[in-house]
Amino acid sequence: MKKTLVLQNDIRQIPELAVFVDGLAEEMSLDPSLAMGLNLALEEAVTNVMMYAYPAGESGTVEIEVDAREDRMVFRLTDAGVPFDPTAAPAADITLGVEERPIGGLGIFLVRQIMDSVVYERRDGRNILTLTKNIT
């Protein structure tokens, strides 16, 4: 099953993403804890695009495509914002206390923990982040 959702870079559209993911989870009869993890990882990744991919005041979109199969789900997030490779970001040091930890990086950490594969590429002026989750 293939489906696509296109959102503006407006954080108020995040609930539409949850509806999209919940609908996929229901159609595929996924375990609720798996659906919750997918929702969290996608919300983190899409929120980062919405907040940082486009200069302040500039309108843009993030396209979320999913290719759902019996054994895995592949989500492809595409935007035309500034180049950013989240896979190159340093791993968050979760051993540090809250006061010592730099701001940022935990969202990427969560995405890496939840998904089985996180791959970035920049092609034709677009960021493409591919998130894969094995479901069997």
N, C-alpha and C positions, 0 to 999 in steps of 0.2 A: 504494500500500500504506500502510495506517495501522496504527500500533502504539502501545501505551502501556506505560510502566513507572512504577510508583509506589514510591518509596523513603522510608524514615524518615529523619529528620535525624540519621543515625548514619553517620559516616565509614567505618565498617567495611562498609557496603553499596556502596561505590564499585566494587568488583570486579563487582558485578551490572550496573552501568552499562556497563562495558567489554564484558561478554558480550552485552548488548543491542545495542550499537553494532557490535560485530564480527559479530553475526548479521545485522544489516541490511546491512552491507557485503558479506557473503558472498552474501546473497540477491540483491543488486543488482549483483554482480560488480564492485565498486569496486576501483580501483587501491589497493594496500596503503598507499601514501604518503597518499592521500586519506583512507583509513580511519583511519590514525594521527592525522592532523590533526583529524578529527572527534572522535576519542576524547579528544584533548588539550583541545580547546575545550570539549567537554561536561563533561569531568571538572573543569575549572577553574570553569565556571559552576555546576555542581551542588554542588561542594565549598563554594563561597561561600555558597550557600543553606543547606547543612547546618550550616556553622559560624557564620553571622551572622544568618540570617533570624529565628530563634527565640531568646528569652531563655534563658540557661543553665539547663539542667535541664528545659526545656519540650519536650514531644514535638510533632513536626510532620512534615509530609510535603513532598516535592517530586514533582510529577507531570511526567514527560517524555513528551510526545506527539510522534510523528513522522508526517509526511505525506511519503512518499517517492514521487517521480515520476521519469520518465525523465530530466528535465533538471535537477531540483533536489531538495534535501531541506530540509524545514522542520521544525525542532524547536521545540516550545513548552514552556517550563519554567514551571510554575505552583506558587506556594506561598502560604500564608496568613500569612506572617511579617510583620515590620516593613517598612514601605515602603522600598524602595531601588532607585534607578534607576542601574544601572551605566553607562548611556550618558551620564549627566551627569557621571560621574567624570572628572577631568582626565586627559589622556593622560600615560602614564608617560614620563619623560625618560630614554630609554635611552642618551643621550650622557653622562650622569653616571657617575662611577665607583661601584662597589658601596658604598664607604664614604659617599659623598655622597647616594646615592639614598634617599628615604624608603621605609620598609617598606610593602609593599602596592602594588597597582595593576598589577603585571606580568601577573596572570591575566587581567584585563580587557583589557589590551593584547594578549595572545595571542589571546583570543577575537575581538577586532576584526580582527586580522591574518589569522586563519584563515577566518573566516566572511565571506560576501559582504554580509550585512545583519544588523544587531543592533538590535532595536527593543524598547523597554520600554513597558509601560502598567500602570497600577494601576486595576483594575476590580473592583467588588463586594468590596472588602477583600482583594484578592489581587494579588500581583506576577505579571506575565506577561512573560516574556522570550522573544522570538521570534528564533531564529537560523536564517538561511537560507544554504545552500551550493549554488551552481550546480555541477552535476556533468557538464555537457557542454562 
